């Protein structure tokens, strides 16, 4: 199983727009990330995202560069301060490959729990618009396969 963890792109401040949609920079960063992953032919069974507009927009941009086999799903439980344990247990099911577009600190805690067995561990330094690919091996457990951030892509 592969799990792609994506922190939404840069969003407008609450003062600029209370719904906090993506900023122009956020959309541009995600366009660069989408161009990067398109030739990789990333295929997922599901693309899950939170109900927040910045995550929805991020998922829509990335979906154009992916093959999503079973569905793009707006889900509860992916907000910044949601508990990661229910999702961790759910991921041990048979979903196949999944991309999750979410928020910090949720994504950081989820990655830490999967990689180190503790949501408090410092394992991945997420960036807005960045993608972290984790892979699960029955013998080795969860491992980072690759990571890309907008500042690396330029």
JOURBEL-V437605 format. One record per pair of residues at least 12 apart in sequence whose ideal C-beta (glycine too) atoms are under 10 Angstrom apart, sorted by the first residue. I is the first residue (numbers start at 1). GAP is how many residues later the second one is. If there is no record, write none. Layout:
i=(I/I)
gap=(GAP/GAP)
This chain:
i=(1/1/1/1/1/1/1/1/1/1/1/1/1/1/1/2/2/2/2/2/2/2/2/2/2/2/2/2/3/3/3/3/3/3/3/3/3/3/3/3/3/3/3/3/3/4/4/4/4/4/4/4/4/4/4/4/4/4/4/4/4/4/5/5/5/5/5/5/5/5/5/5/5/5/5/5/5/5/5/5/5/5/6/6/6/6/6/6/6/6/6/6/6/6/6/6/6/6/6/6/6/6/7/7/7/7/7/7/7/7/7/7/7/7/7/7/7/7/7/7/7/7/8/8/8/8/8/8/8/8/8/8/8/8/8/8/8/8/8/8/8/8/8/9/9/9/9/9/9/9/9/9/9/9/9/9/9/9/9/9/9/9/9/9/9/9/10/10/10/10/10/10/10/10/10/10/10/10/10/10/10/11/11/11/11/11/11/11/11/11/11/11/12/12/12/12/17/19/19/19/20/20/20/20/21/21/21/21/21/22/22/22/22/22/22/22/22/22/22/23/23/25/25/25/26/26/26/26/26/26/26/27/27/27/27/28/28/29/29/29/29/29/29/29/29/29/29/30/30/30/30/30/30/30/30/30/30/30/30/30/30/31/31/31/31/31/31/32/32/32/32/32/32/32/33/33/33/33/33/33/33/33/33/33/33/33/34/34/34/34/34/34/34/34/34/35/35/36/36/36/36/36/36/37/37/37/37/37/37/37/38/38/38/38/39/40/40/40/40/40/41/41/41/42/42/42/42/42/42/42/42/42/43/43/43/43/43/43/44/44/44/44/44/44/44/44/44/44/44/44/44/44/44/45/45/45/45/45/45/45/45/45/45/45/46/46/46/46/46/46/46/46/46/46/46/46/46/47/47/47/47/47/47/47/47/47/47/47/47/47/47/47/47/48/48/48/48/48/48/48/48/48/48/48/48/48/48/49/49/49/49/49/49/49/49/49/49/49/50/50/50/50/50/50/50/50/50/50/50/50/50/51/51/51/51/51/52/52/52/52/52/52/52/54/54/54/55/55/55/55/55/55/55/55/56/56/56/57/58/58/58/58/59/59/59/59/59/59/59/60/60/61/61/62/62/62/62/63/63/66/66/67/68/68/69/69/70/70/70/72/72/73/75/75/75/75/75/77/77/77/78/78/78/78/78/78/78/79/79/79/80/80/80/80/80/80/80/81/81/81/81/81/82/82/82/82/82/82/83/83/83/84/84/84/84/84/84/84/84/84/84/84/85/85/85/85/87/87/87/87/87/87/88/88/88/88/88/91/91/91/91/91/92/92/97/97/97/99/99/100/101/102/103/103/104/104/104/105/105/106/107/107/107/107/108/108/108/108/108/108/108/108/109/109/110/110/111/111/111/111/111/111/111/111/112/113/114/114/114/114/114/114/115/115/115/115/115/115/116/116/117/117/123/123/124/124/125/125/126/126/127/127/127/127/127/127/128/128/128/129/129/129/129/129/130/130/130/130/130/130/130/131/131/131/131/131/132/132/132/132/132/132/133/133/133/133/134/134)
gap=(44/90/91/92/93/94/95/96/97/133/134/135/136/137/141/40/41/42/43/94/95/96/97/131/132/133/134/143/41/88/92/94/95/96/97/107/108/111/129/130/131/132/133/139/142/33/38/40/43/58/62/93/94/95/96/97/127/128/129/130/141/142/93/94/95/96/97/101/102/103/105/106/109/119/121/125/126/127/128/129/139/142/24/27/41/43/49/52/53/56/93/94/95/96/101/120/122/123/124/125/126/127/47/48/51/93/94/95/96/97/99/100/101/117/119/120/121/122/123/124/125/142/12/14/18/22/41/42/44/45/46/47/48/49/50/51/93/94/95/96/99/120/121/12/13/14/16/17/18/19/20/21/22/24/45/46/48/49/52/53/92/118/119/120/121/141/12/13/14/15/16/17/18/19/20/44/48/117/118/119/140/12/14/15/41/42/43/44/46/47/92/117/12/14/41/42/36/33/34/35/32/33/34/35/31/32/33/35/36/31/32/33/34/35/36/38/39/106/107/31/105/103/104/125/28/31/32/35/102/103/124/30/31/34/102/101/122/29/32/98/99/100/101/120/121/122/124/27/28/29/30/31/32/34/35/71/98/99/100/101/120/30/31/33/34/98/119/97/116/118/119/120/121/122/25/28/29/32/96/97/98/115/116/117/119/120/24/27/28/29/30/31/32/95/97/30/118/29/95/112/114/116/117/25/28/29/62/94/96/111/24/26/27/28/26/25/26/93/106/108/24/25/26/20/23/24/25/26/55/57/89/91/23/24/25/26/53/54/18/19/22/23/24/25/26/27/28/51/52/53/54/55/56/22/23/24/25/26/49/50/51/52/53/54/22/23/24/25/26/27/29/49/50/51/52/53/54/12/13/15/16/19/21/22/23/24/25/26/50/51/52/53/54/23/24/25/26/27/29/30/39/47/50/51/52/53/54/13/14/23/24/25/26/29/50/51/52/53/24/25/26/27/28/29/30/32/50/51/52/53/56/23/24/25/27/28/22/26/27/28/49/50/51/47/49/74/19/20/23/24/45/46/47/48/16/18/45/44/43/44/70/71/13/14/15/40/41/42/43/12/41/40/68/37/39/67/69/36/38/31/33/30/29/31/27/28/25/26/28/27/29/25/12/15/25/26/27/13/25/29/22/23/24/25/28/29/32/23/24/27/22/23/24/25/26/27/29/22/23/24/25/28/20/21/23/24/27/28/23/26/36/21/22/23/24/25/26/27/28/29/30/35/24/25/28/34/13/15/19/23/26/27/21/22/25/26/31/19/23/43/45/51/22/44/36/38/39/32/34/32/30/24/23/25/22/23/24/14/21/13/17/19/23/25/12/13/14/15/16/17/18/24/12/14/14/24/12/13/14/15/21/23/31/33/12/29/20/22/27/28/29/30/17/19/26/27/28/29/25/26/24/25/19/21/20/23/22/24/21/23/20/21/22/23/24/25/21/22/23/19/20/21/22/24/17/18/19/20/21/22/23/15/16/17/18/19/12/13/14/15/16/17/12/13/14/15/12/13)
